[in-house]
């Protein structure tokens, strides 16, 4: 429903990647060739971090071997080459998410992006509000609205912002199945709501939130909308303009890129009205001993030397994804997601969190095995070479809401085979017998 | 025995289910750090592993036992993986009767064993059932699970002794 197609790539008849294509894709990923405990690696932890194709690794190495230099300073040849590479990377990644070049700010990752926004609003709140920046200032009586399913990265920065400004943090609660209670969202969205921050797809539930519905509610009350696209940018075709959000964040390492690079999207007129967060070199026009004037976005938010080679490598990742086709990847992962939820749900004592079989889900499934702690589940799977994530996945409030302290999460990507999903399901079916848990107490 | 089977030995799986001493939630709250009956004191410690969310609250009581001070009982309440729960169960069975010095010595050896990455042999006489946890040492990510109850016991022992110190000062 929110799989919005971009005009450039919105061809009506696209098919999911098939198994043969996935096998060919796997040849591009050196790390997938290894064995763990004498068994082929089954990597089902792409939701935490994805693997890198050769083209990404080579792009970073090629940059260091041929074009390495500081950017936006220096007039020598390499400085020009590096600046071109850096800005071309920005243009590529901006195009990948459907925004203008100057609306994409490099950050270390999505967490850094959300903190950038929160601290900029914080600075606006203490009077660093030149011209139009007053609209970002929060004060007692104002409210920031999040959801109960947020990753800690889209919760704690807002908790802290509210603490600093006296604003109140509210959240949209979940129903027992983990879906947003939209009737509550409508009730909570008032003239007091200044910011609505929510995740596009949950890193635990694998659901896709109705961005259009939430944006419409926020627009009616004049709230700014911040979208956490950390789990959607790698897996769904995205167009932030079409989604009509004001801000969005994502991380490079979850979308075939290196660690240490991510981005914030912000509508141009908003970014240029916001006070900076990190200050220093490369983000100024004139500086005196008393004060400084700032460049427009994106440089306004890029103080200090940036993660240049990582940006270049992230652009290579975006190209790899675009050439494969984000629609085809999304369709493929929707199939794998169904295979996961159907297979796992059929196992006695296994409860899959979030949407059930047949309901919209990305290629991700977190589950509870009754009577066996997630850590032990993960250990059993690791012995078979199967890599999954265990724990609260940085979403403690969500787990608490679902009556759990931890779960096990399997997450796919474009290189995941159907056989790998089946191997996981077969392995999970053996876990309760291995740990001597009887059929009693089907779910916990 | 495969790596996994040496980690999850039958003894460990049994302890993770029976959970000896895991009845703290059913007991009334005790004053901690203050002298108990006789020469004893009680200490209570809460330990949390933020990585996995495992947690334990452990209460340890000291009393006099013929020759001198000794652990009289350990009770705990916890939530966690098979390794952390079994480890707490084993400890609460073996600690009663030990002198504070002996318990501390046992905890030190257990910690050394856990951190050895499998290079150290367990002193089975000293560790008794806890020697079955030796396999954990080969899984660095799980060492904290095995240590959770032992760290709590070490902390609770310190408090119990502090209570006793108060008693002697009086």
Interface residues (C-beta under 8 A of the other chain):
Chain A: X37 X372 X373 X374 X375 X376 X379 X380 X383 X390 X391 X392 X396 X405 X406 X434 X435 X436
Chain B: X2 X3 X4 X7 X8 X13 X17 X51 X52 X53 X54 X79 X80 X81 X82 X83 X139 X142 X145
